[in-house]
Amino acid sequence: MVGQPKHLSDLRKIEADVRITCRRCRFEEDWTREDLASHLFEIGGSQVWSEITRHLTCRRFGCGSRDLCALPVPYARRGANMSRRVGKLDAQLLGTALKILEQAVARSPGRSVATLEVRLALLVVHRYLRDREAVRRYWDCAADATRTVSEGLADPFHSLRNRLEQQGWIAPAVLLERTPTWPWNSPAPPGWKAGPGDPRFERPSE
């Protein structure tokens, strides 16, 4: 295909997804062709390529600009948690919502935890995740007071978190933990970065 596609469906021929970039804050968001087509249908938008961004707004918290541009990107354009420009407010908002949902998991067996606090947290997650079924599954389980321990909220919660990781909204916990540096002049123990006294601290001369 030469030049820009004429319709969203043309991306199937070139095996590409869509990257929406905000010209104001430079926030990037990747969409599969199917997800974007479904979203545009829900909001009454057009799938004609030149009209794709007309009814969209920047989803970065605190921006909301309509000055967007669309670009075809190949499948597997980047792995989860790579290069997504997540603002500090987005991270704080999602972090608070996930903490509320995680606390509900801890007290969920045998009781209903479908509180207003949990509902608001799920609304925040849905704003970023765009997966109604995963959100509804958590809410239905939270509202079931006859749920057993084996039917708790752990699985629905991990499903939500994993989807957020895959879409790049949050980083896996292992990536959030910084490896400490050994501060003494002796070989670093396992789990620590090499310090000044460890031969590994110095790069080999070329």
C-alpha positions in Angstrom: 0.0 0.0 0.0 1.4 3.4 -1.0 0.7 6.4 1.3 -1.9 6.6 4.0 -4.7 4.1 4.2 -8.2 5.4 3.1 -10.2 3.3 5.7 -9.5 1.7 9.0 -10.2 -1.7 7.4 -7.2 -1.2 5.1 -4.9 -2.0 8.0 -5.8 -5.7 7.7 -4.0 -5.8 4.3 -0.8 -4.4 5.7 -1.0 -6.1 9.1 -0.9 -3.0 11.1 -2.5 -1.4 14.2 -3.1 2.2 15.0 -1.1 4.6 17.2 -2.9 7.7 18.3 -0.6 10.6 19.4 -1.6 13.8 21.1 0.1 16.8 19.6 -0.3 18.8 22.8 1.2 16.5 25.4 2.8 13.9 23.1 0.9 11.0 24.8 0.8 7.9 22.7 -1.8 5.1 22.7 -1.9 2.0 20.6 -5.1 0.4 19.5 -5.7 -2.8 17.6 -7.8 -2.3 14.5 -10.7 -4.3 16.0 -10.7 -2.4 19.3 -10.6 1.0 17.6 -13.4 0.1 15.2 -15.5 -1.0 18.1 -14.8 2.1 20.0 -15.5 4.4 17.1 -18.8 2.6 16.5 -19.8 3.1 20.2 -19.1 6.9 20.1 -20.5 7.5 16.6 -17.1 8.1 15.0 -16.1 7.4 11.4 -13.7 4.7 10.2 -12.6 6.8 7.3 -8.9 7.3 7.9 -9.0 11.1 7.6 -11.9 11.3 10.1 -10.7 8.7 12.7 -9.5 11.2 15.3 -12.4 13.7 14.9 -14.4 12.2 17.8 -11.5 11.1 19.9 -9.8 13.0 22.8 -6.5 12.5 24.5 -6.9 9.9 27.3 -4.1 11.2 29.3 -5.5 12.3 32.7 -5.7 16.1 32.8 -5.2 16.7 29.0 -8.3 15.8 27.0 -7.0 17.5 23.8 -8.7 16.9 20.5 -5.5 17.7 18.6 -4.6 14.1 17.7 -3.0 12.3 14.8 -3.2 8.6 13.7 -0.4 6.5 12.4 -0.4 2.9 11.2 2.1 0.7 13.1 3.1 -2.9 12.5 1.7 -5.7 14.7 3.9 -6.4 17.8 5.1 -2.8 17.5 6.3 -2.8 21.1 6.0 -5.1 24.1 4.0 -4.5 27.2 5.1 -1.6 29.4 7.4 -0.2 26.7 7.6 3.5 25.8 4.0 4.4 26.7 4.0 8.0 28.0 2.0 7.5 31.2 1.6 10.8 33.1 2.2 11.0 36.8 -1.5 11.6 37.5 -2.4 8.5 35.4 0.0 6.4 37.5 -1.3 7.8 40.8 -5.0 7.3 39.8 -4.5 3.8 38.6 -2.3 3.0 41.6 -5.0 4.1 44.0 -7.7 2.2 42.2 -5.7 -1.0 42.1 -4.9 -0.7 45.8 -8.6 -0.4 46.7 -9.4 -3.5 44.6 -6.5 -5.4 46.1 -7.7 -4.6 49.6 -11.2 -5.8 48.7 -9.6 -9.1 47.6 -8.1 -9.6 51.0 -11.5 -9.3 52.8 -13.7 -10.9 50.1 -14.2 -14.6 51.0 -17.7 -15.3 52.2 -18.9 -11.7 52.1 -20.0 -9.0 49.7 -17.5 -6.2 49.1 -19.5 -4.4 46.3 -19.1 -1.0 48.0 -19.2 2.4 46.4 -15.4 2.6 46.8 -14.9 -0.5 44.8 -17.3 0.6 42.1 -15.4 3.9 41.7 -12.1 2.1 41.5 -13.5 -0.2 38.8 -14.8 2.9 36.8 -11.2 4.2 36.9 -9.8 0.9 35.7 -12.4 0.7 32.9 -11.4 4.2 31.7 -8.0 2.8 30.8 -8.6 -0.8 30.2 -11.7 -0.7 27.9 -12.6 -4.2 28.8 -16.2 -4.4 30.1 -16.2 -8.1 30.7 -13.1 -8.2 32.9 -14.5 -5.3 35.0 -18.0 -6.8 35.2 -16.5 -10.1 36.3 -14.8 -8.5 39.2 -18.0 -6.6 40.2 -20.2 -9.7 40.0 -17.9 -11.6 42.2 -17.6 -8.8 44.6 -21.4 -8.6 45.0 -21.8 -12.4 45.6 -21.9 -12.9 49.4 -22.2 -16.7 49.0 -18.8 -16.9 47.3 -16.4 -19.5 48.7 -12.6 -18.9 49.2 -11.8 -20.8 46.0 -14.2 -18.4 44.1 -12.7 -15.3 45.5 -11.6 -12.1 43.8 -8.0 -13.0 43.3 -8.5 -14.3 39.7 -10.6 -11.3 38.5 -8.1 -8.9 40.1 -5.1 -10.5 38.5 -6.9 -10.5 35.2 -7.4 -6.8 35.4 -3.9 -6.1 36.5 -2.4 -8.3 33.8 -4.4 -6.6 31.1 -3.2 -3.2 32.4 0.4 -4.5 32.2 -0.1 -5.8 28.7 -1.5 -2.4 27.5 1.4 -0.6 29.1 -0.5 1.4 31.8 1.4 -0.1 34.7 4.7 -1.9 34.9 5.1 -5.4 36.4 6.0 -5.3 40.1 9.4 -6.8 39.4 10.2 -3.8 37.2 9.1 -1.3 39.9 11.6 -2.7 42.4 15.1 -1.1 42.2 18.0 -3.4 42.8 20.0 -2.0 45.8 23.7 -1.2 45.4 26.1 -2.8 47.8 27.7 0.2 49.6 30.8 -1.5 51.2 34.2 -2.5 49.8 33.5 -6.1 49.5 31.9 -8.5 47.0 28.2 -7.9 46.6 25.9 -10.7 47.9 23.1 -12.2 45.7 20.3 -9.7 44.9 22.5 -6.6 45.2 24.3 -4.6 42.5 28.0 -4.6 42.6 29.6 -1.8 44.7 33.0 -0.1 44.5 34.8 -3.0 46.2 33.4 -5.6 43.7 35.4 -6.4 40.5 32.1 -6.4 38.6 31.6 -2.7 39.4 34.4 -1.7 37.0 33.8 -2.2 33.3 36.5 -4.2 31.6 38.9 -2.0 29.6 38.5 -2.2 25.8 
